[in-house]
């Protein structure tokens, strides 16, 4: 059987520049000497028609880079990628225009995939029905939650009849009902002989859906085999890694990252270059720079009424302007260091700034928000998140790899629940994912109804020490349990089972098989949300 996807010694490298000006100069440079980062290194594999392939790995292992190559969003640096058929990428917000409505995005994305107006009109009702986001289909995408974006993106992708479906973490934000719809669609595609790549942090999800698993580890394929074999080895690796001390974990990660970093020099060896070649390169560069400057000045002067006067005036201003003195050693005091690692916010509410001095606030990120750390500048990190970027304090981000497979049982929380909640907690949890009217009509003793700072509708029941929180669609997505017993002996066990903890150890993120759990010791509360 001929493979539908074949990678042969494929590598993907990214050039690293300290400043944007360095990137521009590199275009004209004769000797292109620069650092590069190998996101993927000499990977090879074959996948056949009708297979569902899982891709797992820790943060920074190359999963998203692989998904971009599979979807043909980015080309490889070296190697050969052969894909038989039309691939499509499903990721949160992938290919969606924030300024257009959901309906307009359906038309835009379908047009990009080659559908004509008639075909788009035929498939649009099915997409709207599958996404199930109600009247929000007429609202701009920028007003959507991450779950709604994922729903719409997935719905569009599965209805444009792709041959190869690449799903990159797009199901991590959906509720259980939507997740089941997606799994059913995977089964339907598999029966039709379509190929699916499912990329996720969640090994349990990957095992449920896939036939074989690719385990990525710092740009290389660690293992590609039957899902049970790979899952066993991956769990052993995660267990081994988490037994290491913080220092040992950092040393391991740094050693792997060092292998991915390289200094590229595209010309002769530096030792063998003669002084003549150096002078020649410098002269060539100077000539190109002078020509470029002359071209820019000529273009600008074309749009000025009195170019000679303007040129003389600007020259005089430049002479009279007093330049700011440079203090020796000041530049070296602020060092830049490339990081290129995924990380997580480990403070309750972290302010994001547009400048390295942290004076111009542009956003706030809550605890557990996933970010990508690009570089360290002094004591600050430059991070990327949700199509934005900014600067945060280094101490607010954790770059070590959390153990997302670590879980606790719901019963482990019962001893810290307040008595009023503990006696009927299973009944209360049965109303997660229920609609607003059902919850409000079922429970008596409503104490308060309000909208919180992120737009959730909150129903508070003080007698039960709980509150239900509803999303934009009127579905209960969180249960908040108040007045928990933070002095109970089992609190220490819960803290030790946390996937992620804040720096001040007041916030802890845990997982059950069905829930994401936030333990807030200062406010003495637990917040449960469905995975």
C-alpha positions in Angstrom: 0.0 0.0 0.0 1.3 3.4 -1.0 1.6 5.9 1.9 -0.5 9.1 1.8 2.0 11.0 4.0 5.7 10.4 3.8 8.5 12.4 5.5 12.0 11.7 4.5 14.8 13.2 6.6 12.8 16.4 7.2 14.2 19.3 9.2 12.8 22.7 10.0 15.1 25.5 11.2 14.4 29.0 12.2 16.9 31.8 12.1 17.3 33.8 15.3 17.8 37.5 15.2 18.2 39.8 18.2 16.7 42.8 16.4 14.4 43.3 13.4 17.2 45.3 11.8 19.5 42.3 11.9 16.9 40.4 9.9 16.9 43.2 7.2 20.7 43.3 7.1 20.9 39.6 6.7 19.1 39.9 3.4 21.9 41.9 2.0 24.8 40.2 3.8 27.2 38.2 1.7 28.3 36.1 4.6 25.1 34.8 6.3 26.4 33.9 9.7 23.6 33.5 12.2 22.2 31.3 15.0 19.4 29.0 14.1 17.0 26.8 16.1 16.1 23.3 14.8 12.4 22.8 15.6 12.5 19.5 13.7 15.6 17.4 13.0 15.8 14.7 10.3 12.4 13.1 11.0 11.1 10.3 8.8 7.9 8.3 8.9 5.1 7.0 6.7 1.3 7.0 7.2 -1.3 5.1 5.2 -4.8 5.8 4.1 -7.5 5.5 6.9 -5.0 5.7 9.8 -5.6 7.9 12.8 -2.2 9.0 14.1 -1.7 10.6 17.5 1.2 13.1 18.2 2.3 13.6 21.8 5.2 15.2 23.5 6.1 17.7 26.1 6.2 21.5 25.6 8.6 22.5 22.9 8.9 19.1 21.4 8.0 20.2 17.9 4.3 19.1 17.7 3.0 22.4 16.4 5.8 22.7 13.9 5.0 19.2 12.6 1.3 20.1 12.3 2.3 23.1 10.2 4.4 20.9 7.8 1.6 18.3 7.6 -1.0 21.0 6.7 1.5 22.6 4.3 1.3 25.9 6.1 5.1 26.0 6.3 7.8 24.4 4.0 10.6 22.2 5.4 14.1 23.6 5.5 15.6 20.4 4.2 14.2 16.9 3.4 11.3 15.7 1.4 7.6 15.9 2.3 5.2 13.9 0.2 1.4 14.4 0.8 -1.2 12.7 -1.4 -4.4 14.7 -1.1 -5.7 18.0 0.4 -4.8 18.6 4.0 -6.5 21.0 6.4 -5.4 22.3 9.8 -7.8 22.5 12.8 -6.4 24.7 15.6 -7.9 27.3 17.8 -8.6 30.3 15.6 -6.5 28.9 12.7 -7.5 30.6 9.5 -10.2 32.7 11.2 -10.4 36.5 10.8 -11.2 38.2 14.1 -12.9 41.2 12.4 -15.4 39.1 10.4 -18.5 37.3 11.7 -18.7 33.6 12.0 -20.8 33.4 8.8 -18.4 35.5 6.9 -15.5 33.3 8.1 -17.3 30.2 6.8 -17.5 31.7 3.4 -13.9 33.0 3.5 -12.4 29.7 4.6 -14.4 27.7 2.1 -13.3 30.0 -0.7 -9.7 29.5 0.4 -10.2 25.8 0.0 -11.5 26.1 -3.5 -15.3 25.8 -3.0 -17.5 27.9 -5.3 -20.5 30.0 -4.1 -23.0 27.3 -4.8 -21.0 24.7 -2.8 -20.6 27.1 0.1 -24.3 27.8 0.2 -25.0 24.0 0.3 -22.5 23.3 3.1 -23.1 26.3 5.3 -26.2 25.0 7.1 -24.3 21.8 8.1 -21.4 23.8 9.4 -23.7 26.1 11.5 -25.5 23.1 12.9 -22.3 21.2 13.8 -20.7 24.3 15.4 -23.8 24.9 17.5 -22.9 28.4 18.7 -26.4 29.9 18.2 -26.8 33.6 17.4 -23.0 34.1 17.8 -22.6 32.9 14.2 -23.5 36.5 13.2 -21.1 38.1 15.7 -17.4 39.0 15.0 -14.9 36.3 15.9 -13.1 38.6 18.3 -16.1 38.3 20.7 -15.9 34.5 20.7 -14.5 32.4 23.6 -11.7 29.9 22.7 -14.2 27.1 22.9 -16.5 28.8 20.3 -13.6 29.5 18.0 -12.6 25.9 18.2 -16.1 24.7 17.5 -16.4 26.9 14.4 -12.9 26.1 13.1 -13.5 22.4 13.5 -16.9 22.5 11.9 -15.6 24.3 8.8 -12.6 22.0 8.4 -14.6 18.7 8.6 -17.2 19.9 6.1 -14.9 21.0 3.3 -14.1 17.3 2.5 -10.4 17.2 3.3 -8.3 14.1 2.5 -6.0 14.7 5.5 -7.2 16.3 8.8 -4.6 17.8 11.1 -6.1 18.6 14.6 -3.7 20.6 16.8 -5.0 20.9 20.4 -8.4 22.1 19.0 -10.4 19.8 21.2 -8.7 20.8 24.5 -11.2 23.7 25.0 -14.4 22.0 24.0 -17.0 20.5 26.3 -17.7 16.8 26.6 -20.8 17.0 24.2 -18.8 18.7 21.4 -15.8 16.3 22.0 -18.1 13.3 21.4 -19.4 14.9 18.1 -15.7 15.3 17.0 -14.9 11.6 17.9 -18.0 10.5 15.9 -16.8 12.5 13.0 -13.3 11.0 13.2 -14.9 7.5 13.0 -16.9 8.6 10.0 -13.7 9.9 8.3 -11.9 6.7 9.1 -14.6 4.6 7.4 -14.2 6.9 4.3 -10.5 6.1 4.2 -9.4 9.6 5.3 -6.2 10.1 7.3 -6.2 12.0 10.6 -3.4 13.4 12.7 -4.5 14.2 16.3 -2.0 16.4 18.2 -2.6 16.8 22.0 -1.0 17.0 25.4 -3.6 14.6 26.7 -2.4 11.0 26.3 -5.8 9.6 27.4 -7.5 11.5 24.6 -4.9 10.4 22.1 -5.2 6.7 23.1 -9.0 6.8 22.8 -9.0 8.1 19.2 -5.8 6.9 17.5 -4.3 3.7 16.0 -0.6 4.6 16.2 1.3 7.4 18.1 4.3 9.5 17.2 6.2 10.6 20.4 8.0 13.9 19.7 10.9 14.9 21.9 12.8 18.1 21.3 12.5 18.1 17.5 13.1 14.3 17.0 10.8 11.3 16.8 11.5 9.3 20.0 9.1 6.5 19.1 6.4 5.7 16.4 4.5 2.5 17.1 1.3 1.0 18.3 -0.6 3.3 20.6 -0.3 1.1 23.7 3.4 0.6 23.3 4.1 4.3 22.9 1.8 5.2 25.7 3.6 2.9 28.1 7.0 4.3 27.2 5.8 7.9 27.3 4.3 7.4 30.8 7.6 5.9 32.0 9.5 9.0 30.6 7.1 11.4 32.3 7.4 9.5 35.6 11.2 9.6 35.3 11.3 13.3 34.5 9.0 14.3 37.4 11.2 12.4 39.8 14.1 14.7 38.9 14.9 17.7 41.0 14.1 21.2 39.5 17.8 21.6 38.9 18.1 18.3 37.1 15.0 19.0 35.0 16.5 22.3 33.9 19.8 20.7 33.1 18.1 18.0 31.0 16.0 20.6 29.1 19.0 22.9 28.5 21.1 20.0 27.2 18.3 19.1 24.7 17.8 22.8 23.7 21.6 23.2 23.2 21.4 20.4 20.6 18.7 22.3 18.8 20.7 25.5 18.7 23.5 25.9 16.1 25.7 28.5 14.6 25.3 28.5 10.8 28.0 30.0 8.6 27.3 30.0 4.9 30.6 30.7 3.1 34.2 29.5 3.9 35.4 28.4 7.3 36.3 31.4 9.6 39.8 30.1 10.2 40.5 29.8 6.5 39.2 33.1 5.4 41.8 35.6 4.3 42.0 39.3 5.2 41.3 40.0 1.6 38.0 38.1 1.6 37.0 40.0 4.8 37.7 43.3 3.1 35.9 42.3 0.0 32.8 41.2 1.9 32.8 44.5 3.9 33.2 46.5 0.7 30.4 44.7 -1.0 28.1 45.2 2.0 29.0 48.9 2.2 28.2 49.4 -1.5 24.8 47.7 -1.2 24.0 49.7 1.9 24.9 53.0 0.2 22.8 52.1 -2.8 19.8 51.2 -0.6 20.2 54.4 1.4 20.4 56.4 -1.9 17.2 54.7 -3.2 15.3 55.4 0.0 16.3 59.1 0.0 15.5 59.5 -3.7 12.0 58.0 -3.1 11.3 60.2 -0.1 12.4 63.4 -1.9 9.9 62.7 -4.8 7.1 63.4 -2.4 8.5 66.7 -0.9 7.6 70.1 -2.5 11.0 71.7 -1.8 13.4 68.8 -1.4 16.6 70.9 -1.2 15.3 73.0 1.6 14.0 70.0 3.4 17.3 68.2 3.1 19.3 71.2 4.4 16.8 71.8 7.3 16.9 68.2 8.4 20.7 68.2 8.2 20.9 71.4 10.4 18.5 69.9 12.9 20.6 66.7 13.1 23.8 68.8 13.8 22.1 70.9 16.4 20.4 68.1 18.2 22.4 66.9 21.2 22.9 63.2 21.3 22.3 61.4 24.5 25.6 60.1 26.1 26.1 56.4 26.2 27.3 55.1 29.6 30.0 52.5 29.2 28.8 49.1 30.3 25.1 50.1 30.3 24.2 48.1 27.2 25.9 45.0 28.5 23.9 45.3 31.8 20.7 44.3 30.0 21.4 40.9 28.4 19.2 39.1 25.9 18.9 35.4 26.0 16.9 33.3 23.5 14.5 30.9 25.4 12.0 29.4 22.8 10.1 27.4 25.4 6.4 27.0 26.2 5.5 28.1 29.7 2.6 28.7 32.1 1.5 31.7 34.2 2.2 30.9 37.8 0.7 33.9 39.5 -3.0 34.8 40.2 -3.2 37.7 37.7 -0.1 38.7 35.7 0.1 42.1 34.0 1.5 42.1 30.4 3.3 45.2 29.2 4.4 46.6 25.9 7.8 47.7 27.1 10.7 46.1 28.9 10.5 48.6 31.7 7.0 47.2 32.5 5.4 50.6 32.6 2.7 50.4 29.8 0.2 47.7 30.7 -1.7 46.1 27.8 -3.3 42.9 29.2 -3.7 40.6 32.1 -3.3 36.8 32.1 -4.7 34.5 34.8 -3.0 31.6 36.5 -2.3 28.5 34.2 -2.5 30.5 31.0 -0.2 28.8 28.4 2.3 31.1 26.8 5.4 30.8 24.6 8.6 32.4 26.0 10.7 33.8 23.1 13.5 35.5 25.0 14.7 36.8 28.4 15.7 40.5 28.5 17.2 41.4 31.8 14.7 40.2 34.4 11.8 40.1 31.9 10.4 37.6 29.5 9.1 38.4 26.0 6.1 36.1 25.6 3.6 35.2 22.9 0.0 34.2 23.6 -3.3 34.1 21.7 -1.9 36.0 18.7 -0.5 38.7 21.0 2.8 39.4 22.7 4.3 41.4 25.5 6.7 41.6 28.4 6.2 40.0 31.9 8.3 39.6 34.9 10.4 36.4 34.8 9.1 35.1 38.1 5.6 35.0 36.9 6.2 32.3 34.3 7.2 28.6 34.8 8.9 26.9 31.9 9.3 23.4 33.3 7.0 20.7 31.9 3.9 20.0 34.0 2.8 16.3 34.3 -0.6 16.5 32.5 -1.1 12.8 33.1 -1.2 13.2 36.9 -4.7 12.9 38.2 -6.6 12.7 41.5 -10.0 11.2 42.2 -13.0 13.4 42.9 -13.4 11.6 46.2 -10.1 13.0 47.3 -11.8 16.4 47.7 -14.7 15.3 49.9 -12.9 15.7 53.2 -12.2 19.4 52.5 -15.7 20.1 51.1 -18.0 22.0 53.6 -20.6 19.7 55.1 -23.6 21.2 53.2 -21.9 20.5 49.9 -20.2 17.2 50.8 -23.5 15.4 51.6 -24.8 15.8 48.0 -21.7 16.7 45.9 -22.4 13.9 43.3 -25.9 15.4 42.7 -24.5 18.9 42.3 -21.8 17.7 39.8 -24.5 16.0 37.7 -25.7 19.5 36.7 -22.4 20.5 35.1 -23.0 21.0 31.4 -26.7 21.7 32.2 -28.5 24.8 30.8 -29.3 27.9 32.9 -33.0 27.4 33.1 -32.6 23.8 34.3 -30.2 24.7 37.1 -32.2 27.7 38.3 -35.5 25.8 38.3 -34.0 22.8 40.1 -32.2 24.5 43.0 -33.9 26.6 45.7 -32.3 29.2 47.9 -30.7 31.4 45.2 -28.7 34.0 47.1 -27.3 36.1 44.3 -27.2 36.3 40.5 -24.6 38.4 38.8 -22.2 38.6 35.9 -18.5 38.3 36.7 -15.5 40.1 35.2 -15.1 37.6 32.3 -18.7 37.7 31.3 -19.9 34.5 33.0 -23.4 34.4 34.6 -23.1 33.3 38.2 -25.8 31.7 40.3 -24.8 31.7 44.0 -26.3 29.3 46.6 -24.8 30.3 50.0 -26.6 27.6 52.0 -24.8 24.9 49.9 -21.5 26.9 49.8 -21.5 26.7 46.0 -22.0 28.7 42.8 -22.7 27.7 39.2 -21.0 29.6 36.4 -22.5 29.7 32.8 -20.8 30.4 29.5 -22.2 32.6 26.7 -24.4 29.8 25.5 -26.1 29.5 28.9 -24.4 26.2 29.8 -23.0 25.6 33.2 -19.2 25.1 32.7 -17.9 25.6 36.3 -18.9 24.8 39.9 -17.3 26.9 42.6 -17.2 25.4 46.1 -16.6 27.9 48.9 -15.5 27.7 52.5 -13.4 24.6 52.1 -11.4 23.3 55.0 -7.8 24.4 54.2 -6.6 23.0 57.5 -7.6 19.5 56.8 -4.7 17.0 56.6 -5.7 15.9 53.0 -4.9 19.4 51.7 -1.2 18.5 51.7 -1.9 15.4 49.6 -3.9 17.5 47.1 -1.1 20.1 46.8 1.5 17.3 46.2 -0.8 16.0 43.4 -1.0 19.4 41.7 0.0 19.6 38.0 1.0 23.3 38.4 1.4 25.6 41.4 1.8 29.3 41.8 5.1 30.8 43.0 3.5 31.8 46.4 1.8 28.3 46.6 -1.6 29.8 47.2 -3.0 28.5 43.8 -2.8 24.9 42.6 -4.1 23.4 39.4 -5.2 19.7 39.6 -7.0 17.2 37.3 -9.5 14.4 37.7 -10.4 12.2 34.8 -13.3 14.6 34.0 -12.4 17.9 35.6 -9.8 20.7 35.7 -9.6 21.9 39.3 -8.3 25.2 40.7 -7.5 25.2 44.5 -7.3 28.7 45.9 -6.0 28.5 49.5 -6.3 32.2 50.2 -9.9 32.4 49.2 -10.6 28.9 50.6 -12.4 27.7 47.5 -12.3 25.0 44.8 -13.4 25.6 41.2 -14.2 22.6 39.0 -14.6 22.8 35.2 -15.2 20.1 32.6 -12.2 19.1 30.5 
